[in-house]
Amino acid sequence: MVEEIRQDGKVILSSEDVFSVPMIFNNLCGKNFIGKEYKDYIRHIAFEEMGLKPGIVSHYRDGVLYKNGTIPEL
């Protein structure tokens, strides 16, 4: 199974390991971090390292939309 994180139709991250993408997607959507730790993760990892921007981010499984989340503006 191929899992992907996409934003604006562009694949940001792809993996077949079934663990990485769901965990990172939850990180991006604020399910694994809160407060300053979440803001730091979004600022440094999502924006600077991954090239994401505020808005909708999507999790796909085998090319089919599984769920959407939102990256907030900081």
Backbone as a chain_set.jsonl record, in Angstrom:
{"seq": "MVEEIRQDGKVILSSEDVFSVPMIFNNLCGKNFIGKEYKDYIRHIAFEEMGLKPGIVSHYRDGVLYKNGTIPEL", "coords": {"N": [[0.85, -1.176, 0.0], [0.628, 2.156, -0.904], [1.132, 5.154, 0.683], [0.417, 8.61, 0.871], [1.157, 12.066, 1.46], [-0.351, 14.955, 0.456], [-0.479, 18.257, -0.922], [-2.303, 20.74, -2.46], [-2.574, 19.079, -4.699], [-0.014, 18.153, -5.121], [2.42, 15.714, -4.435], [3.863, 15.435, -1.352], [5.054, 13.751, 0.464], [5.767, 10.301, 0.374], [5.253, 6.858, 1.028], [5.644, 3.322, 1.63], [5.575, 2.062, 4.028], [3.504, 2.034, 5.909], [3.458, 3.274, 8.428], [4.898, 5.735, 8.7], [3.718, 7.877, 7.094], [0.976, 8.146, 8.119], [1.625, 8.918, 10.8], [3.121, 11.299, 10.434], [1.206, 12.821, 9.08], [-0.698, 13.115, 11.151], [0.905, 14.574, 12.916], [1.134, 16.965, 11.457], [-1.485, 17.843, 11.516], [-1.982, 18.443, 14.13], [-2.535, 16.45, 15.991], [-0.693, 14.992, 17.419], [0.946, 16.771, 18.729], [0.871, 19.747, 20.772], [0.344, 23.252, 21.514], [3.319, 25.202, 21.984], [5.164, 23.305, 21.074], [3.828, 22.168, 18.874], [3.536, 24.44, 17.214], [6.256, 25.007, 16.731], [6.955, 22.657, 15.346], [5.346, 22.892, 13.036], [6.289, 25.325, 11.979], [9.102, 24.85, 11.568], [9.468, 22.211, 10.527], [7.204, 21.509, 8.818], [6.786, 23.913, 7.241], [9.43, 24.989, 6.63], [11.119, 22.702, 6.06], [9.547, 20.765, 4.667], [8.195, 22.264, 2.836], [5.515, 22.935, 2.923], [2.424, 24.834, 3.249], [0.125, 27.024, 4.996], [-3.176, 25.676, 5.214], [-5.254, 23.249, 3.504], [-4.305, 19.866, 3.826], [-3.74, 16.619, 2.555], [-4.297, 13.116, 3.039], [-3.537, 10.271, 1.341], [-4.312, 6.942, 0.32], [-3.119, 4.413, -1.606], [-3.668, 6.023, -3.853], [-6.221, 6.991, -3.365], [-8.248, 9.339, -1.757], [-7.982, 9.508, 1.695], [-8.222, 11.032, 4.083], [-8.635, 14.494, 5.03], [-6.886, 17.293, 6.402], [-6.039, 20.264, 8.272], [-3.565, 22.704, 8.072], [-2.681, 25.234, 10.174], [-2.454, 28.86, 9.926], [0.273, 30.52, 11.318]], "CA": [[0.0, 0.0, 0.0], [1.356, 3.42, -0.969], [0.461, 6.251, 1.38], [0.984, 9.894, 0.479], [0.661, 13.348, 1.945], [-0.397, 15.882, -0.678], [-1.059, 19.586, -0.76], [-2.567, 21.334, -3.776], [-2.371, 18.061, -5.718], [1.403, 17.798, -5.202], [2.849, 14.734, -3.437], [4.898, 15.974, -0.471], [5.712, 12.61, 1.094], [5.194, 9.034, -0.052], [5.905, 5.717, 1.664], [4.92, 2.064, 1.663], [5.799, 1.412, 5.324], [2.229, 2.132, 6.635], [3.583, 3.948, 9.72], [5.444, 7.086, 8.596], [2.783, 8.868, 6.572], [-0.079, 8.458, 9.09], [2.183, 9.641, 11.937], [3.463, 12.658, 10.009], [-0.061, 13.506, 8.827], [-1.229, 13.5, 12.463], [1.753, 15.669, 13.405], [0.777, 18.175, 10.717], [-2.852, 18.251, 11.858], [-2.063, 18.776, 15.548], [-3.033, 15.349, 16.825], [0.397, 14.45, 18.232], [1.603, 17.872, 19.436], [0.033, 20.911, 21.089], [1.03, 24.446, 22.002], [4.583, 25.646, 21.395], [5.772, 22.179, 20.371], [3.147, 22.073, 17.586], [3.921, 25.61, 16.405], [7.644, 24.802, 16.295], [6.94, 21.599, 14.334], [4.794, 23.459, 11.803], [7.197, 26.36, 11.465], [10.417, 24.358, 11.126], [9.404, 20.985, 9.728], [6.218, 21.598, 7.732], [7.01, 25.049, 6.343], [10.808, 25.119, 6.156], [11.719, 21.471, 5.519], [8.676, 20.056, 3.732], [7.682, 23.202, 1.844], [4.06, 23.084, 3.024], [1.925, 26.162, 3.595], [-1.154, 26.913, 5.703], [-4.299, 25.249, 4.398], [-5.644, 21.837, 3.481], [-3.323, 18.832, 3.515], [-4.517, 15.401, 2.351], [-3.674, 11.801, 3.212], [-4.038, 9.339, 0.327], [-3.909, 5.538, 0.372], [-3.217, 3.825, -2.951], [-4.239, 6.992, -4.778], [-7.583, 7.363, -2.987], [-8.275, 10.233, -0.597], [-8.359, 8.861, 2.95], [-8.739, 12.109, 4.929], [-8.056, 15.834, 4.926], [-6.614, 18.023, 7.635], [-5.712, 21.672, 8.03], [-2.38, 23.306, 8.702], [-3.081, 26.611, 10.458], [-1.501, 29.961, 9.806], [0.847, 30.808, 12.641]], "C": [[0.897, 1.242, 0.0], [0.522, 4.486, -0.277], [1.192, 7.545, 1.044], [0.361, 11.031, 1.278], [0.765, 14.285, 0.756], [-0.937, 17.231, -0.226], [-1.147, 20.208, -2.141], [-2.267, 20.355, -4.914], [-0.943, 17.572, -5.856], [1.743, 16.81, -4.084], [4.036, 15.322, -2.666], [5.722, 14.846, 0.136], [4.995, 11.343, 0.66], [5.972, 7.897, 0.602], [5.015, 4.488, 1.565], [5.007, 1.389, 3.02], [4.591, 1.424, 6.262], [2.301, 2.796, 8.015], [3.955, 5.425, 9.582], [4.404, 8.122, 8.193], [1.64, 9.158, 7.552], [0.43, 9.259, 10.299], [2.487, 11.092, 11.569], [2.203, 13.455, 9.703], [-0.682, 13.976, 10.146], [-0.402, 14.61, 13.103], [1.337, 16.993, 12.761], [-0.581, 18.731, 11.139], [-3.045, 18.516, 13.353], [-2.591, 17.686, 16.444], [-1.954, 14.788, 17.751], [1.121, 15.509, 19.056], [0.578, 18.947, 19.755], [0.931, 22.076, 21.485], [2.292, 24.796, 21.243], [5.244, 24.533, 20.581], [5.151, 22.016, 18.97], [3.546, 23.24, 16.684], [5.346, 25.476, 15.881], [7.719, 23.744, 15.195], [6.435, 22.152, 12.998], [5.766, 24.445, 11.169], [8.454, 25.746, 10.847], [10.355, 23.12, 10.234], [8.454, 21.154, 8.532], [6.557, 22.709, 6.74], [8.425, 25.042, 5.769], [11.333, 23.861, 5.464], [10.862, 20.801, 4.441], [8.101, 20.965, 2.653], [6.172, 23.353, 1.84], [3.697, 24.522, 3.376], [0.617, 25.984, 4.356], [-2.262, 26.499, 4.732], [-4.527, 23.75, 4.481], [-4.461, 20.955, 3.096], [-4.104, 17.514, 3.483], [-3.67, 14.152, 2.519], [-4.344, 10.854, 2.221], [-3.498, 7.939, 0.586], [-4.175, 4.92, -0.99], [-3.963, 4.737, -3.918], [-5.639, 7.461, -4.465], [-7.523, 8.228, -1.727], [-8.773, 9.49, 0.631], [-8.92, 9.89, 3.927], [-7.993, 13.403, 4.663], [-7.813, 16.392, 6.323], [-6.243, 19.439, 7.273], [-4.45, 22.056, 8.79], [-2.734, 24.779, 8.922], [-2.014, 27.638, 10.077], [-0.989, 30.261, 11.203], [1.035, 32.298, 12.837]], "O": [[1.815, 1.353, 0.813], [-0.645, 4.693, -0.608], [2.419, 7.576, 0.945], [-0.791, 10.965, 1.706], [1.816, 14.403, 0.127], [-1.73, 17.333, 0.71], [-0.177, 20.202, -2.899], [-1.768, 20.754, -5.966], [-0.683, 16.658, -6.639], [1.398, 17.038, -2.925], [5.069, 15.659, -3.245], [6.936, 14.969, 0.302], [3.767, 11.31, 0.586], [7.196, 7.959, 0.719], [3.796, 4.594, 1.432], [4.56, 0.251, 3.164], [4.677, 0.846, 7.345], [1.283, 2.869, 8.704], [3.388, 6.273, 10.271], [4.23, 9.131, 8.877], [1.352, 10.33, 7.798], [-0.25, 10.172, 10.768], [2.144, 12.009, 12.316], [2.131, 14.64, 10.028], [-1.142, 15.114, 10.242], [-0.953, 15.491, 13.763], [1.205, 18.01, 13.441], [-0.798, 19.943, 11.121], [-4.164, 18.784, 13.791], [-3.051, 17.964, 17.551], [-2.277, 14.171, 18.766], [1.842, 15.167, 19.993], [-0.456, 19.049, 19.095], [2.12, 21.903, 21.754], [2.34, 24.703, 20.016], [5.816, 24.79, 19.521], [5.863, 21.758, 18.0], [3.858, 23.037, 15.511], [5.616, 25.793, 14.723], [8.457, 23.908, 14.223], [7.035, 21.903, 11.952], [6.027, 24.395, 9.967], [8.824, 26.088, 9.724], [11.124, 23.009, 9.279], [8.851, 20.964, 7.382], [6.61, 22.47, 5.533], [8.598, 25.085, 4.551], [11.929, 23.951, 4.391], [11.382, 20.328, 3.43], [7.571, 20.476, 1.655], [5.6, 23.845, 0.867], [4.556, 25.32, 3.751], [0.055, 24.889, 4.356], [-2.278, 26.922, 3.576], [-4.059, 23.078, 5.4], [-3.716, 21.259, 2.164], [-5.018, 17.311, 4.282], [-2.485, 14.133, 2.186], [-5.559, 10.66, 2.255], [-2.359, 7.777, 1.022], [-5.309, 4.904, -1.469], [-4.79, 4.276, -4.705], [-6.204, 8.252, -5.221], [-6.839, 7.893, -0.759], [-9.858, 8.91, 0.614], [-9.967, 9.663, 4.533], [-6.877, 13.408, 4.145], [-8.464, 15.999, 7.291], [-6.145, 19.778, 6.094], [-4.297, 21.771, 9.977], [-3.051, 25.491, 7.969], [-0.836, 27.314, 9.928], [-1.758, 30.252, 12.165], [1.506, 32.728, 13.889]]}, "num_chains": 1, "name": "protein.A"}
